Amino acid sequence: MKIAVIRLKGKFSVSPSVKNTLIDLKLDRLYACTLLPEGATAKGMIQACKDVVSFGEANKESIALLLSKRGRAIDGKKLTDVKKPEEIEKIASEAESSPKKLEELGVSPVFFLSPPRGGFGKRKAHVPFGPVGKNPNINELISSMA
């Protein structure tokens, strides 16, 4: 499984250690998304910046949606211009199941998303920061932002 990490908070009021962690995760811009393999290193980096990002396990459909709508090849061209739809589906299934990085599959590791259509939804009293932190509905958030 891959962990989808989306940056939801801005650049200003972020501590330098969190900012460096976000740069290491390649989440330089607001609403940037990346896919990380499960592991102790990734979980530690996510834990360090959990107040700025939303994260959760991404399924194959969400990965395929990210690749088809927002995916870029390593050279910067749109993935839909370079590859056929069945090749994109193959890359999505391989990215979900294998521990390979997206760069090894010929895909840029960062997806630049738009703000979610319909907003982030209601905040509950016991979740003071809204969708920030561990998000079990990360796949719905990805589909509304892609």
N, CA, C and O atoms as a GROMACS GRO file, in nm:
protein
  584
    1MET      N    1   0.084  -0.119   0.000
    1MET     CA    2   0.000   0.000   0.000
    1MET      C    3   0.088   0.125   0.000
    1MET      O    4   0.199   0.126   0.053
    2LYS      N    5   0.036   0.227  -0.059
    2LYS     CA    6   0.103   0.356  -0.060
    2LYS      C    7   0.027   0.452   0.031
    2LYS      O    8  -0.095   0.443   0.045
    3ILE      N    9   0.101   0.541   0.092
    3ILE     CA   10   0.042   0.644   0.177
    3ILE      C   11   0.039   0.773   0.096
    3ILE      O   12   0.142   0.821   0.050
    4ALA      N   13  -0.081   0.829   0.079
    4ALA     CA   14  -0.096   0.956   0.010
    4ALA      C   15  -0.082   1.068   0.113
    4ALA      O   16  -0.147   1.064   0.218
    5VAL      N   17   0.002   1.166   0.083
    5VAL     CA   18   0.025   1.280   0.172
    5VAL      C   19  -0.007   1.407   0.093
    5VAL      O   20   0.050   1.430  -0.014
    6ILE      N   21  -0.098   1.490   0.145
    6ILE     CA   22  -0.139   1.613   0.079
    6ILE      C   23  -0.111   1.730   0.173
    6ILE      O   24  -0.152   1.728   0.289
    7ARG      N   25  -0.042   1.830   0.124
    7ARG     CA   26  -0.016   1.950   0.205
    7ARG      C   27  -0.139   2.040   0.199
    7ARG      O   28  -0.183   2.079   0.091
    8LEU      N   29  -0.193   2.073   0.316
    8LEU     CA   30  -0.315   2.152   0.323
    8LEU      C   31  -0.297   2.289   0.388
    8LEU      O   32  -0.384   2.375   0.374
    9LYS      N   33  -0.188   2.310   0.456
    9LYS     CA   34  -0.167   2.439   0.523
    9LYS      C   35  -0.056   2.516   0.451
    9LYS      O   36   0.024   2.457   0.379
   10GLY      N   37  -0.053   2.645   0.471
   10GLY     CA   38   0.035   2.734   0.397
   10GLY      C   39   0.180   2.733   0.439
   10GLY      O   40   0.225   2.644   0.511
   11LYS      N   41   0.253   2.835   0.395
   11LYS     CA   42   0.397   2.840   0.416
   11LYS      C   43   0.435   2.919   0.540
   11LYS      O   44   0.544   2.898   0.593
   12PHE      N   45   0.352   3.007   0.588
   12PHE     CA   46   0.396   3.101   0.691
   12PHE      C   47   0.381   3.044   0.830
   12PHE      O   48   0.414   2.928   0.806
   13SER      N   49   0.363   3.045   0.918
   13SER     CA   50   0.344   2.988   1.051
   13SER      C   51   0.384   2.839   1.060
   13SER      O   52   0.320   2.762   1.131
   14VAL      N   53   0.489   2.802   0.989
   14VAL     CA   54   0.540   2.664   0.994
   14VAL      C   55   0.682   2.669   1.048
   14VAL      O   56   0.764   2.750   1.004
   15SER      N   57   0.711   2.583   1.144
   15SER     CA   58   0.844   2.584   1.204
   15SER      C   59   0.950   2.537   1.103
   15SER      O   60   0.916   2.466   1.008
   16PRO      N   61   1.074   2.576   1.122
   16PRO     CA   62   1.179   2.538   1.026
   16PRO      C   63   1.199   2.387   1.014
   16PRO      O   64   1.227   2.338   0.905
   17SER      N   65   1.184   2.312   1.123
   17SER     CA   66   1.202   2.167   1.113
   17SER      C   67   1.090   2.105   1.030
   17SER      O   68   1.115   2.013   0.952
   18VAL      N   69   0.968   2.154   1.046
   18VAL     CA   70   0.856   2.104   0.966
   18VAL      C   71   0.875   2.144   0.821
   18VAL      O   72   0.845   2.065   0.730
   19LYS      N   73   0.924   2.265   0.797
   19LYS     CA   74   0.947   2.312   0.660
   19LYS      C   75   1.051   2.225   0.590
   19LYS      O   76   1.036   2.192   0.473
   20ASN      N   77   1.158   2.188   0.662
   20ASN     CA   78   1.261   2.102   0.604
   20ASN      C   79   1.206   1.962   0.575
   20ASN      O   80   1.241   1.902   0.474
   21THR      N   81   1.120   1.912   0.663
   21THR     CA   82   1.058   1.781   0.639
   21THR      C   83   0.968   1.786   0.517
   21THR      O   84   0.967   1.692   0.438
   22LEU      N   85   0.893   1.894   0.501
   22LEU     CA   86   0.807   1.908   0.383
   22LEU      C   87   0.889   1.917   0.255
   22LEU      O   88   0.848   1.864   0.152
   23ILE      N   89   1.004   1.981   0.261
   23ILE     CA   90   1.092   1.988   0.144
   23ILE      C   91   1.146   1.849   0.111
   23ILE      O   92   1.156   1.812  -0.006
   24ASP      N   93   1.180   1.771   0.214
   24ASP     CA   94   1.227   1.634   0.192
   24ASP      C   95   1.118   1.547   0.131
   24ASP      O   96   1.146   1.457   0.052
   25LEU      N   97   0.991   1.574   0.168
   25LEU     CA   98   0.879   1.500   0.112
   25LEU      C   99   0.837   1.553  -0.025
   25LEU      O  100   0.746   1.498  -0.088
   26LYS      N  101   0.902   1.660  -0.072
   26LYS     CA  102   0.873   1.727  -0.200
   26LYS      C  103   0.736   1.792  -0.199
   26LYS      O  104   0.669   1.800  -0.302
   27LEU      N  105   0.694   1.840  -0.083
   27LEU     CA  106   0.566   1.910  -0.069
   27LEU      C  107   0.594   2.058  -0.048
   27LEU      O  108   0.564   2.113   0.058
   28ASP      N  109   0.650   2.123  -0.149
   28ASP     CA  110   0.689   2.263  -0.138
   28ASP      C  111   0.569   2.356  -0.149
   28ASP      O  112   0.567   2.462  -0.085
   29ARG      N  113   0.470   2.319  -0.227
   29ARG     CA  114   0.357   2.407  -0.254
   29ARG      C  115   0.231   2.361  -0.182
   29ARG      O  116   0.220   2.245  -0.142
   30LEU      N  117   0.137   2.452  -0.168
   30LEU     CA  118   0.007   2.421  -0.110
   30LEU      C  119  -0.069   2.328  -0.204
   30LEU      O  120  -0.064   2.346  -0.325
   31TYR      N  121  -0.139   2.231  -0.150
   31TYR     CA  122  -0.217   2.130  -0.222
   31TYR      C  123  -0.130   2.040  -0.310
   31TYR      O  124  -0.177   1.988  -0.411
   32ALA      N  125  -0.006   2.022  -0.273
   32ALA     CA  126   0.080   1.925  -0.342
   32ALA      C  127   0.057   1.789  -0.277
   32ALA      O  128   0.033   1.780  -0.157
   33CYS      N  129   0.064   1.684  -0.357
   33CYS     CA  130   0.040   1.548  -0.308
   33CYS      C  131   0.155   1.459  -0.353
   33CYS      O  132   0.211   1.476  -0.462
   34THR      N  133   0.190   1.365  -0.267
   34THR     CA  134   0.291   1.266  -0.302
   34THR      C  135   0.250   1.132  -0.245
   34THR      O  136   0.173   1.124  -0.150
   35LEU      N  137   0.303   1.026  -0.304
   35LEU     CA  138   0.275   0.889  -0.259
   35LEU      C  139   0.402   0.831  -0.200
   35LEU      O  140   0.507   0.831  -0.264
   36LEU      N  141   0.392   0.780  -0.078
   36LEU     CA  142   0.507   0.724  -0.009
   36LEU      C  143   0.484   0.577   0.020
   36LEU      O  144   0.371   0.537   0.048
   37PRO      N  145   0.589   0.495   0.014
   37PRO     CA  146   0.574   0.355   0.056
   37PRO      C  147   0.564   0.348   0.208
   37PRO      O  148   0.619   0.431   0.279
   38GLU      N  149   0.492   0.247   0.255
   38GLU     CA  150   0.482   0.230   0.400
   38GLU      C  151   0.618   0.191   0.455
   38GLU      O  152   0.690   0.111   0.396
   39GLY      N  153   0.651   0.248   0.568
   39GLY     CA  154   0.778   0.219   0.632
   39GLY      C  155   0.801   0.311   0.749
   39GLY      O  156   0.730   0.410   0.767
   40ALA      N  157   0.901   0.278   0.828
   40ALA     CA  158   0.928   0.356   0.949
   40ALA      C  159   0.975   0.497   0.914
   40ALA      O  160   0.939   0.592   0.983
   41THR      N  161   1.055   0.511   0.810
   41THR     CA  162   1.105   0.643   0.772
   41THR      C  163   0.992   0.734   0.727
   41THR      O  164   0.983   0.849   0.770
   42ALA      N  165   0.904   0.682   0.642
   42ALA     CA  166   0.792   0.762   0.592
   42ALA      C  167   0.698   0.800   0.706
   42ALA      O  168   0.652   0.913   0.714
   43LYS      N  169   0.671   0.705   0.795
   43LYS     CA  170   0.581   0.734   0.906
   43LYS      C  171   0.640   0.838   1.000
   43LYS      O  172   0.567   0.922   1.053
   44GLY      N  173   0.771   0.834   1.022
   44GLY     CA  174   0.836   0.934   1.106
   44GLY      C  175   0.830   1.073   1.045
   44GLY      O  176   0.809   1.172   1.116
   45MET      N  177   0.851   1.082   0.914
   45MET     CA  178   0.844   1.211   0.847
   45MET      C  179   0.702   1.266   0.848
   45MET      O  180   0.682   1.386   0.866
   46ILE      N  181   0.605   1.179   0.828
   46ILE     CA  182   0.465   1.223   0.831
   46ILE      C  183   0.428   1.268   0.972
   46ILE      O  184   0.357   1.368   0.988
   47GLN      N  185   0.475   1.197   1.072
   47GLN     CA  186   0.445   1.233   1.210
   47GLN      C  187   0.503   1.370   1.245
   47GLN      O  188   0.445   1.444   1.324
   48ALA      N  189   0.617   1.404   1.186
   48ALA     CA  190   0.680   1.533   1.214
   48ALA      C  191   0.599   1.649   1.158
   48ALA      O  192   0.603   1.759   1.214
   49CYS      N  193   0.526   1.628   1.049
   49CYS     CA  194   0.451   1.738   0.988
   49CYS      C  195   0.301   1.710   0.983
   49CYS      O  196   0.233   1.756   0.892
   50LYS      N  197   0.249   1.636   1.079
   50LYS     CA  198   0.108   1.595   1.079
   50LYS      C  199   0.010   1.711   1.096
   50LYS      O  200  -0.107   1.696   1.063
   51ASP      N  201   0.056   1.826   1.147
   51ASP     CA  202  -0.032   1.940   1.166
   51ASP      C  203  -0.048   2.023   1.040
   51ASP      O  204  -0.126   2.118   1.038
   52VAL      N  205   0.024   1.990   0.934
   52VAL     CA  206   0.022   2.067   0.811
   52VAL      C  207  -0.032   1.984   0.694
   52VAL      O  208  -0.078   2.041   0.595
   53VAL      N  209  -0.027   1.851   0.705
   53VAL     CA  210  -0.065   1.763   0.595
   53VAL      C  211  -0.182   1.673   0.635
   53VAL      O  212  -0.212   1.656   0.753
   54SER      N  213  -0.245   1.618   0.534
   54SER     CA  214  -0.344   1.513   0.552
   54SER      C  215  -0.288   1.388   0.487
   54SER      O  216  -0.231   1.394   0.378
   55PHE      N  217  -0.304   1.273   0.552
   55PHE     CA  218  -0.245   1.151   0.499
   55PHE      C  219  -0.336   1.032   0.528
   55PHE      O  220  -0.418   1.035   0.618
   56GLY      N  221  -0.318   0.928   0.448
   56GLY     CA  222  -0.393   0.804   0.463
   56GLY      C  223  -0.354   0.709   0.352
   56GLY      O  224  -0.277   0.743   0.262
   57GLU      N  225  -0.409   0.588   0.359
   57GLU     CA  226  -0.377   0.486   0.259
   57GLU      C  227  -0.458   0.510   0.132
   57GLU      O  228  -0.580   0.522   0.136
   58ALA      N  229  -0.387   0.518   0.021
   58ALA     CA  230  -0.451   0.541  -0.108
   58ALA      C  231  -0.480   0.407  -0.175
   58ALA      O  232  -0.397   0.317  -0.172
   59ASN      N  233  -0.598   0.396  -0.235
   59ASN     CA  234  -0.631   0.274  -0.308
   59ASN      C  235  -0.592   0.289  -0.456
   59ASN      O  236  -0.547   0.395  -0.499
   60LYS      N  237  -0.611   0.182  -0.531
   60LYS     CA  238  -0.569   0.180  -0.671
   60LYS      C  239  -0.646   0.282  -0.755
   60LYS      O  240  -0.589   0.344  -0.845
   61GLU      N  241  -0.775   0.299  -0.726
   61GLU     CA  242  -0.856   0.393  -0.804
   61GLU      C  243  -0.807   0.537  -0.786
   61GLU      O  244  -0.803   0.614  -0.881
   62SER      N  245  -0.771   0.571  -0.663
   62SER     CA  246  -0.721   0.707  -0.637
   62SER      C  247  -0.586   0.730  -0.705
   62SER      O  248  -0.561   0.837  -0.758
   63ILE      N  249  -0.501   0.628  -0.702
   63ILE     CA  250  -0.371   0.641  -0.768
   63ILE      C  251  -0.389   0.655  -0.918
   63ILE      O  252  -0.321   0.736  -0.982
   64ALA      N  253  -0.481   0.578  -0.976
   64ALA     CA  254  -0.508   0.588  -1.119
   64ALA      C  255  -0.566   0.725  -1.155
   64ALA      O  256  -0.533   0.781  -1.259
   65LEU      N  257  -0.652   0.778  -1.068
   65LEU     CA  258  -0.709   0.911  -1.091
   65LEU      C  259  -0.601   1.019  -1.086
   65LEU      O  260  -0.598   1.109  -1.170
   66LEU      N  261  -0.513   1.009  -0.988
   66LEU     CA  262  -0.402   1.104  -0.979
   66LEU      C  263  -0.313   1.098  -1.102
   66LEU      O  264  -0.275   1.201  -1.157
   67LEU      N  265  -0.282   0.977  -1.146
   67LEU     CA  266  -0.193   0.962  -1.262
   67LEU      C  267  -0.259   1.013  -1.389
   67LEU      O  268  -0.193   1.078  -1.471
   68SER      N  269  -0.388   0.986  -1.408
   68SER     CA  270  -0.452   1.025  -1.533
   68SER      C  271  -0.484   1.174  -1.538
   68SER      O  272  -0.474   1.235  -1.645
   69LYS      N  273  -0.522   1.234  -1.426
   69LYS     CA  274  -0.560   1.375  -1.429
   69LYS      C  275  -0.444   1.470  -1.398
   69LYS      O  276  -0.435   1.577  -1.459
   70ARG      N  277  -0.356   1.434  -1.305
   70ARG     CA  278  -0.252   1.526  -1.261
   70ARG      C  279  -0.111   1.472  -1.279
   70ARG      O  280  -0.015   1.538  -1.240
   71GLY      N  281  -0.098   1.353  -1.337
   71GLY     CA  282   0.034   1.292  -1.350
   71GLY      C  283   0.120   1.358  -1.455
   71GLY      O  284   0.072   1.400  -1.560
   72ARG      N  285   0.248   1.366  -1.427
   72ARG     CA  286   0.346   1.420  -1.520
   72ARG      C  287   0.458   1.320  -1.536
   72ARG      O  288   0.494   1.249  -1.441
   73ALA      N  289   0.514   1.315  -1.655
   73ALA     CA  290   0.631   1.232  -1.678
   73ALA      C  291   0.752   1.302  -1.617
   73ALA      O  292   0.743   1.417  -1.574
   74ILE      N  293   0.864   1.233  -1.614
   74ILE     CA  294   0.985   1.289  -1.555
   74ILE      C  295   1.028   1.416  -1.628
   74ILE      O  296   1.080   1.509  -1.565
   75ASP      N  297   1.007   1.422  -1.759
   75ASP     CA  298   1.049   1.539  -1.835
   75ASP      C  299   0.950   1.655  -1.826
   75ASP      O  300   0.975   1.760  -1.885
   76GLY      N  301   0.839   1.640  -1.753
   76GLY     CA  302   0.744   1.749  -1.731
   76GLY      C  303   0.621   1.746  -1.819
   76GLY      O  304   0.530   1.826  -1.799
   77LYS      N  305   0.616   1.656  -1.917
   77LYS     CA  306   0.499   1.648  -2.004
   77LYS      C  307   0.386   1.576  -1.932
   77LYS      O  308   0.409   1.498  -1.841
   78LYS      N  309   0.262   1.604  -1.975
   78LYS     CA  310   0.148   1.536  -1.916
   78LYS      C  311   0.157   1.387  -1.943
   78LYS      O  312   0.198   1.345  -2.052
   79LEU      N  313   0.119   1.309  -1.845
   79LEU     CA  314   0.129   1.164  -1.858
   79LEU      C  315   0.032   1.111  -1.964
   79LEU      O  316   0.062   1.012  -2.031
   80THR      N  317  -0.084   1.177  -1.980
   80THR     CA  318  -0.181   1.133  -2.080
   80THR      C  319  -0.132   1.160  -2.222
   80THR      O  320  -0.177   1.094  -2.316
   81ASP      N  321  -0.040   1.256  -2.239
   81ASP     CA  322   0.017   1.282  -2.371
   81ASP      C  323   0.124   1.181  -2.407
   81ASP      O  324   0.148   1.154  -2.525
   82VAL      N  325   0.190   1.124  -2.307
   82VAL     CA  326   0.302   1.035  -2.329
   82VAL      C  327   0.259   0.888  -2.331
   82VAL      O  328   0.311   0.809  -2.409
   83LYS      N  329   0.164   0.852  -2.245
   83LYS     CA  330   0.124   0.711  -2.230
   83LYS      C  331  -0.023   0.693  -2.264
   83LYS      O  332  -0.102   0.787  -2.258
   84LYS      N  333  -0.058   0.570  -2.299
   84LYS     CA  334  -0.197   0.534  -2.328
   84LYS      C  335  -0.270   0.505  -2.197
   84LYS      O  336  -0.206   0.478  -2.096
   85PRO      N  337  -0.405   0.510  -2.196
   85PRO     CA  338  -0.480   0.486  -2.072
   85PRO      C  339  -0.455   0.349  -2.010
   85PRO      O  340  -0.452   0.338  -1.888
   86GLU      N  341  -0.437   0.246  -2.091
   86GLU     CA  342  -0.411   0.113  -2.033
   86GLU      C  343  -0.272   0.106  -1.970
   86GLU      O  344  -0.252   0.033  -1.873
   87GLU      N  345  -0.176   0.182  -2.024
   87GLU     CA  346  -0.044   0.188  -1.962
   87GLU      C  347  -0.050   0.262  -1.828
   87GLU      O  348   0.021   0.226  -1.734
   88ILE      N  349  -0.134   0.365  -1.820
   88ILE     CA  350  -0.150   0.439  -1.695
   88ILE      C  351  -0.212   0.349  -1.589
   88ILE      O  352  -0.172   0.354  -1.472
   89GLU      N  353  -0.310   0.267  -1.627
   89GLU     CA  354  -0.370   0.172  -1.533
   89GLU      C  355  -0.267   0.070  -1.484
   89GLU      O  356  -0.265   0.034  -1.366
   90LYS      N  357  -0.181   0.026  -1.575
   90LYS     CA  358  -0.076  -0.069  -1.536
   90LYS      C  359   0.022  -0.004  -1.438
   90LYS      O  360   0.064  -0.067  -1.341
   91ILE      N  361   0.059   0.121  -1.464
   91ILE     CA  362   0.148   0.193  -1.373
   91ILE      C  363   0.081   0.211  -1.237
   91ILE      O  364   0.148   0.200  -1.134
   92ALA      N  365  -0.050   0.238  -1.236
   92ALA     CA  366  -0.122   0.257  -1.109
   92ALA      C  367  -0.124   0.129  -1.027
   92ALA      O  368  -0.102   0.133  -0.906
   93SER      N  369  -0.150   0.016  -1.091
   93SER     CA  370  -0.152  -0.110  -1.016
   93SER      C  371  -0.013  -0.148  -0.968
   93SER      O  372   0.003  -0.203  -0.858
   94GLU      N  373   0.089  -0.119  -1.049
   94GLU     CA  374   0.226  -0.149  -1.008
   94GLU      C  375   0.271  -0.055  -0.896
   94GLU      O  376   0.344  -0.097  -0.805
   95ALA      N  377   0.229   0.071  -0.903
   95ALA     CA  378   0.267   0.167  -0.798
   95ALA      C  379   0.202   0.132  -0.666
   95ALA      O  380   0.261   0.153  -0.560
   96GLU      N  381   0.080   0.078  -0.670
   96GLU     CA  382   0.012   0.045  -0.545
   96GLU      C  383   0.071  -0.079  -0.480
   96GLU      O  384   0.087  -0.083  -0.358
   97SER      N  385   0.104  -0.179  -0.560
   97SER     CA  386   0.144  -0.308  -0.502
   97SER      C  387   0.294  -0.319  -0.475
   97SER      O  388   0.333  -0.386  -0.379
   98SER      N  389   0.376  -0.256  -0.555
   98SER     CA  390   0.521  -0.275  -0.539
   98SER      C  391   0.582  -0.162  -0.456
   98SER      O  392   0.524  -0.053  -0.447
   99PRO      N  393   0.697  -0.187  -0.396
   99PRO     CA  394   0.764  -0.081  -0.319
   99PRO      C  395   0.846   0.014  -0.406
   99PRO      O  396   0.923   0.094  -0.353
  100LYS      N  397   0.832   0.006  -0.538
  100LYS     CA  398   0.908   0.094  -0.627
  100LYS      C  399   0.863   0.239  -0.609
  100LYS      O  400   0.748   0.267  -0.575
  101LYS      N  401   0.957   0.329  -0.632
  101LYS     CA  402   0.924   0.470  -0.630
  101LYS      C  403   0.863   0.509  -0.764
  101LYS      O  404   0.883   0.439  -0.864
  102LEU      N  405   0.790   0.619  -0.766
  102LEU     CA  406   0.728   0.663  -0.890
  102LEU      C  407   0.831   0.705  -0.994
  102LEU      O  408   0.807   0.692  -1.114
  103GLU      N  409   0.946   0.754  -0.949
  103GLU     CA  410   1.051   0.793  -1.044
  103GLU      C  411   1.100   0.672  -1.123
  103GLU      O  412   1.134   0.685  -1.241
  104GLU      N  413   1.103   0.555  -1.059
  104GLU     CA  414   1.146   0.434  -1.128
  104GLU      C  415   1.045   0.390  -1.233
  104GLU      O  416   1.080   0.319  -1.327
  105LEU      N  417   0.919   0.432  -1.218
  105LEU     CA  418   0.816   0.399  -1.315
  105LEU      C  419   0.801   0.507  -1.423
  105LEU      O  420   0.715   0.495  -1.510
  106GLY      N  421   0.884   0.610  -1.418
  106GLY     CA  422   0.881   0.715  -1.519
  106GLY      C  423   0.780   0.824  -1.492
  106GLY      O  424   0.738   0.893  -1.585
  107VAL      N  425   0.741   0.841  -1.365
  107VAL     CA  426   0.639   0.940  -1.329
  107VAL      C  427   0.698   1.037  -1.228
  107VAL      O  428   0.775   0.997  -1.141
  108SER      N  429   0.663   1.163  -1.241
  108SER     CA  430   0.706   1.263  -1.142
  108SER      C  431   0.641   1.231  -1.007
  108SER      O  432   0.523   1.196  -1.004
  109PRO      N  433   0.715   1.241  -0.898
  109PRO     CA  434   0.662   1.198  -0.768
  109PRO      C  435   0.563   1.295  -0.704
  109PRO      O  436   0.502   1.261  -0.603
  110VAL      N  437   0.546   1.415  -0.760
  110VAL     CA  438   0.459   1.515  -0.698
  110VAL      C  439   0.342   1.543  -0.791
  110VAL      O  440   0.358   1.556  -0.912
  111PHE      N  441   0.222   1.552  -0.731
  111PHE     CA  442   0.101   1.587  -0.804
  111PHE      C  443   0.051   1.720  -0.748
  111PHE      O  444   0.030   1.732  -0.627
  112PHE      N  445   0.031   1.818  -0.834
  112PHE     CA  446  -0.017   1.948  -0.790
  112PHE      C  447  -0.168   1.951  -0.808
  112PHE      O  448  -0.218   1.952  -0.921
  113LEU      N  449  -0.241   1.954  -0.697
  113LEU     CA  450  -0.386   1.945  -0.698
  113LEU      C  451  -0.447   2.084  -0.684
  113LEU      O  452  -0.377   2.182  -0.656
  114SER      N  453  -0.578   2.091  -0.705
  114SER     CA  454  -0.653   2.214  -0.684
  114SER      C  455  -0.726   2.204  -0.551
  114SER      O  456  -0.736   2.095  -0.495
  115PRO      N  457  -0.778   2.315  -0.498
  115PRO     CA  458  -0.856   2.304  -0.374
  115PRO      C  459  -0.978   2.215  -0.395
  115PRO      O  460  -1.027   2.206  -0.507
  116PRO      N  461  -1.026   2.148  -0.291
  116PRO     CA  462  -1.134   2.052  -0.310
  116PRO      C  463  -1.265   2.118  -0.352
  116PRO      O  464  -1.306   2.220  -0.295
  117ARG      N  465  -1.330   2.060  -0.452
  117ARG     CA  466  -1.461   2.108  -0.493
  117ARG      C  467  -1.561   2.077  -0.382
  117ARG      O  468  -1.568   1.964  -0.334
  118GLY      N  469  -1.637   2.175  -0.342
  118GLY     CA  470  -1.733   2.156  -0.234
  118GLY      C  471  -1.673   2.180  -0.097
  118GLY      O  472  -1.741   2.163   0.004
  119GLY      N  473  -1.548   2.220  -0.090
  119GLY     CA  474  -1.484   2.248   0.038
  119GLY      C  475  -1.436   2.123   0.108
  119GLY      O  476  -1.447   2.013   0.055
  120PHE      N  477  -1.385   2.141   0.228
  120PHE     CA  478  -1.331   2.030   0.305
  120PHE      C  479  -1.439   1.959   0.386
  120PHE      O  480  -1.410   1.854   0.444
  121GLY      N  481  -1.559   2.010   0.392
  121GLY     CA  482  -1.663   1.950   0.473
  121GLY      C  483  -1.668   2.016   0.610
  121GLY      O  484  -1.590   2.107   0.638
  122LYS      N  485  -1.757   1.970   0.693
  122LYS     CA  486  -1.774   2.030   0.825
  122LYS      C  487  -1.666   1.983   0.920
  122LYS      O  488  -1.620   1.870   0.914
  123ARG      N  489  -1.628   2.074   1.009
  123ARG     CA  490  -1.535   2.038   1.116
  123ARG      C  491  -1.616   1.992   1.235
  123ARG      O  492  -1.718   2.052   1.268
  124LYS      N  493  -1.570   1.888   1.299
  124LYS     CA  494  -1.636   1.841   1.420
  124LYS      C  495  -1.562   1.896   1.540
  124LYS      O  496  -1.446   1.936   1.530
  125ALA      N  497  -1.628   1.898   1.653
  125ALA     CA  498  -1.570   1.958   1.773
  125ALA      C  499  -1.445   1.881   1.819
  125ALA      O  500  -1.351   1.942   1.869
  126HIS      N  501  -1.445   1.748   1.803
  126HIS     CA  502  -1.330   1.672   1.850
  126HIS      C  503  -1.216   1.668   1.749
  126HIS      O  504  -1.111   1.611   1.778
  127VAL      N  505  -1.235   1.726   1.631
  127VAL     CA  506  -1.128   1.736   1.532
  127VAL      C  507  -1.103   1.884   1.507
  127VAL      O  508  -1.163   1.941   1.416
  128PRO      N  509  -1.018   1.947   1.585
  128PRO     CA  510  -1.007   2.093   1.577
  128PRO      C  511  -0.944   2.145   1.449
  128PRO      O  512  -0.964   2.262   1.417
  129PHE      N  513  -0.870   2.066   1.376
  129PHE     CA  514  -0.800   2.117   1.260
  129PHE      C  515  -0.863   2.073   1.128
  129PHE      O  516  -0.802   2.092   1.023
  130GLY      N  517  -0.981   2.017   1.130
  130GLY     CA  518  -1.047   1.976   1.007
  130GLY      C  519  -0.983   1.851   0.949
  130GLY      O  520  -0.961   1.754   1.022
  131PRO      N  521  -0.952   1.850   0.820
  131PRO     CA  522  -0.901   1.729   0.756
  131PRO      C  523  -0.752   1.704   0.777
  131PRO      O  524  -0.698   1.609   0.721
  132VAL      N  525  -0.684   1.786   0.855
  132VAL     CA  526  -0.540   1.771   0.876
  132VAL      C  527  -0.514   1.653   0.968
  132VAL      O  528  -0.591   1.628   1.061
  133GLY      N  529  -0.406   1.581   0.942
  133GLY     CA  530  -0.370   1.464   1.022
  133GLY      C  531  -0.410   1.337   0.949
  133GLY      O  532  -0.428   1.338   0.827
  134LYS      N  533  -0.423   1.228   1.023
  134LYS     CA  534  -0.463   1.101   0.961
  134LYS      C  535  -0.606   1.113   0.914
  134LYS      O  536  -0.695   1.148   0.992
  135ASN      N  537  -0.629   1.084   0.789
  135ASN     CA  538  -0.760   1.103   0.728
  135ASN      C  539  -0.806   0.971   0.668
  135ASN      O  540  -0.750   0.926   0.568
  136PRO      N  541  -0.908   0.907   0.727
  136PRO     CA  542  -0.957   0.782   0.668
  136PRO      C  543  -1.028   0.804   0.535
  136PRO      O  544  -1.045   0.710   0.458
  137ASN      N  545  -1.070   0.928   0.507
  137ASN     CA  546  -1.139   0.959   0.382
  137ASN      C  547  -1.045   1.025   0.281
  137ASN      O  548  -1.086   1.113   0.206
  138ILE      N  549  -0.920   0.983   0.280
  138ILE     CA  550  -0.821   1.046   0.192
  138ILE      C  551  -0.855   1.023   0.045
  138ILE      O  552  -0.825   1.108  -0.039
  139ASN      N  553  -0.917   0.910   0.013
  139ASN     CA  554  -0.950   0.881  -0.127
  139ASN      C  555  -1.058   0.975  -0.179
  139ASN      O  556  -1.053   1.016  -0.295
  140GLU      N  557  -1.157   1.009  -0.094
  140GLU     CA  558  -1.259   1.106  -0.135
  140GLU      C  559  -1.198   1.245  -0.151
  140GLU      O  560  -1.236   1.320  -0.240
  141LEU      N  561  -1.104   1.278  -0.062
  141LEU     CA  562  -1.036   1.407  -0.072
  141LEU      C  563  -0.955   1.416  -0.201
  141LEU      O  564  -0.954   1.520  -0.267
  142ILE      N  565  -0.888   1.309  -0.237
  142ILE     CA  566  -0.811   1.307  -0.362
  142ILE      C  567  -0.903   1.323  -0.482
  142ILE      O  568  -0.872   1.397  -0.575
  143SER      N  569  -1.017   1.253  -0.481
  143SER     CA  570  -1.108   1.263  -0.596
  143SER      C  571  -1.170   1.401  -0.608
  143SER      O  572  -1.200   1.445  -0.718
  144SER      N  573  -1.189   1.472  -0.496
  144SER     CA  574  -1.245   1.607  -0.505
  144SER      C  575  -1.139   1.711  -0.542
  144SER      O  576  -1.174   1.821  -0.586
  145MET      N  577  -1.013   1.678  -0.524
  145MET     CA  578  -0.906   1.774  -0.555
  145MET      C  579  -0.839   1.749  -0.691
  145MET      O  580  -0.775   1.839  -0.744
  146ALA      N  581  -0.853   1.631  -0.746
  146ALA     CA  582  -0.785   1.597  -0.872
  146ALA      C  583  -0.851   1.663  -0.992
  146ALA      O  584  -0.807   1.644  -1.105
   0.00000   0.00000   0.00000
